Amino acid sequence: MRLHVLGSGCPVPTPEHYGSSFILEVGTDLLMVDCGPATTFKMAQMGIMPGRVEHLFLTHHHFDHNVDLPCFALTRWD
């Protein structure tokens, strides 16, 4: 099991912190929790393909937890 921290900051991103987003890797399965600002960009930087994410959980519907959903969804379109 491995936890990838894509963002763990406040609603206003800084160079060091982005909005909430985590990927839990369990074997070959990827589970994502939240999809805050720059999630898809951070995934690309880490070499994680969005199409590999099997499940997405949103803790709640605030901007800093789900604003990157449209970008994430479009990158999975195949």
Residue frames relative to the residue before (quaternion, step in Angstrom):
aa qw qx qy qz dx dy dz
M 1.0000 0.0000 0.0000 0.0000 0.00 0.00 0.00
R 0.0022 0.7928 -0.6074 0.0496 3.54 -1.00 0.92
L 0.2078 -0.7703 0.5922 0.1130 3.57 -1.03 0.84
H 0.1552 -0.7652 0.6215 0.0644 3.57 -0.83 1.09
V 0.1889 -0.7750 0.5951 0.0981 3.59 -0.67 1.09
L 0.1670 -0.8020 0.5705 0.0584 3.56 -0.44 1.26
G 0.7891 -0.1039 0.0821 0.5999 3.56 1.11 -0.65
S 0.0660 0.7989 -0.5941 0.0664 3.56 -0.98 0.81
G 0.4371 0.7265 -0.4278 0.3134 3.53 0.96 0.82
C 0.6714 -0.4538 0.3941 0.4336 3.48 -1.23 -0.62
P 0.7389 -0.4184 0.2740 0.4515 3.62 -1.23 0.06
V 0.7129 0.3662 -0.2473 0.5445 3.61 1.12 -0.55
P 0.3247 -0.7772 0.4985 0.2051 3.63 -0.37 1.17
T 0.1574 -0.7415 0.6451 0.0961 3.53 -1.24 0.63
P 0.6887 -0.4577 0.3202 0.4623 3.64 -1.14 0.14
E 0.7273 0.4274 -0.2394 0.4807 3.60 1.11 -0.60
H 0.8089 0.2012 -0.0710 0.5478 3.59 1.09 -0.66
Y 0.1420 -0.7536 0.6382 0.0685 3.52 -1.07 0.87
G 0.6781 -0.4501 0.3614 0.4549 3.58 -1.27 0.00
S 0.7345 -0.4835 0.2871 0.3799 3.52 -1.31 0.38
S 0.3251 0.7062 -0.5976 0.1960 3.54 -1.01 0.94
F 0.0242 0.7917 -0.6055 0.0774 3.53 -0.86 1.07
I 0.1426 -0.7523 0.6327 0.1160 3.56 -1.18 0.56
L 0.1809 -0.7593 0.6195 0.0831 3.52 -0.87 1.06
E 0.1658 -0.7807 0.5999 0.0561 3.54 -0.72 1.14
V 0.0174 0.7826 -0.6185 0.0684 3.56 -0.61 1.20
G 0.7872 -0.0940 0.0079 0.6095 3.56 -0.16 1.28
T 0.7737 -0.2656 0.2231 0.5302 3.58 -0.62 -1.14
D 0.5737 0.6008 -0.3698 0.4161 3.61 1.30 -0.09
L 0.1607 -0.7616 0.6208 0.0936 3.55 -1.12 0.78
L 0.0719 -0.7708 0.6329 0.0094 3.56 -0.91 1.02
M 0.1697 -0.8014 0.5681 0.0792 3.57 -0.76 1.01
V 0.1541 -0.7540 0.6338 0.0779 3.54 -1.08 0.87
D 0.8394 0.0005 -0.0916 0.5357 3.54 -0.60 1.28
C 0.1496 -0.7816 0.6045 0.0362 3.55 -1.26 0.53
G 0.0497 0.8567 -0.5065 0.0836 3.54 0.75 1.16
P 0.7942 -0.3198 0.2129 0.4709 3.59 -1.31 -0.08
A 0.8640 0.1214 -0.1286 0.4715 3.55 -1.09 0.92
T 0.2753 0.7844 -0.5177 0.2022 3.62 1.15 0.37
T 0.6937 0.4745 -0.2898 0.4579 3.58 0.78 -0.99
F 0.6238 0.5311 -0.3273 0.4708 3.59 1.05 -0.74
K 0.6727 0.4886 -0.2933 0.4719 3.59 0.91 -0.92
M 0.6033 0.5413 -0.3561 0.4649 3.61 1.07 -0.67
A 0.6519 0.5102 -0.3127 0.4658 3.59 0.93 -0.89
Q 0.6409 0.5265 -0.3240 0.4551 3.59 0.98 -0.81
M 0.7241 0.4247 -0.2330 0.4910 3.59 1.06 -0.76
G 0.4892 -0.6836 0.4194 0.3428 3.59 1.28 -0.08
I 0.4782 0.6427 -0.4491 0.3956 3.59 1.18 0.56
M 0.2991 -0.7695 0.5405 0.1618 3.58 -0.59 1.14
P 0.5019 -0.6799 0.4398 0.3040 3.63 -0.74 0.99
G 0.6261 0.5684 -0.3333 0.4169 3.60 1.06 -0.67
R 0.6086 0.5638 -0.3482 0.4364 3.59 1.22 -0.31
V 0.5625 0.6007 -0.3940 0.4093 3.60 1.22 -0.39
E 0.2533 -0.8039 0.5280 0.1037 3.56 -0.63 1.19
H 0.8066 0.1084 -0.0189 0.5808 3.58 1.05 -0.76
L 0.1090 -0.7757 0.6197 0.0483 3.55 -1.10 0.77
F 0.0873 -0.7855 0.6126 0.0119 3.55 -0.83 1.06
L 0.1653 -0.7681 0.6115 0.0936 3.57 -0.91 0.91
T 0.4021 -0.7333 0.4938 0.2382 3.57 -0.70 1.07
H 0.7440 -0.2194 0.1417 0.6150 3.58 1.12 -0.75
H 0.5370 -0.6712 0.4308 0.2749 3.56 -1.25 0.45
H 0.2957 0.6897 -0.5996 0.2781 3.53 0.20 1.35
F 0.7036 -0.5001 0.3311 0.3810 3.54 -1.21 0.68
D 0.7355 0.4401 -0.2472 0.4519 3.60 0.78 -1.00
H 0.6869 0.4477 -0.2881 0.4946 3.60 1.28 0.05
N 0.8387 0.1760 -0.0856 0.5081 3.63 1.12 -0.33
V 0.3809 0.7670 -0.4649 0.2247 3.64 1.20 0.09
D 0.7048 0.4689 -0.2803 0.4525 3.64 1.05 -0.58
L 0.3393 0.7727 -0.4815 0.2366 3.62 1.24 0.15
P 0.6616 0.4963 -0.3474 0.4419 3.68 0.79 -0.79
C 0.6569 0.4966 -0.3117 0.4741 3.59 0.92 -0.85
F 0.6427 0.5217 -0.3151 0.4642 3.59 0.93 -0.90
A 0.6686 0.5040 -0.3018 0.4559 3.60 0.90 -0.93
L 0.6697 0.5035 -0.3063 0.4519 3.61 0.92 -0.86
T 0.6624 0.4988 -0.3231 0.4561 3.61 1.01 -0.68
R 0.6515 0.4974 -0.3178 0.4766 3.61 1.22 -0.30
W 0.5136 0.6674 -0.4092 0.3511 3.60 1.26 -0.26
D 0.1536 0.7979 -0.5714 0.1155 3.57 -0.61 1.12
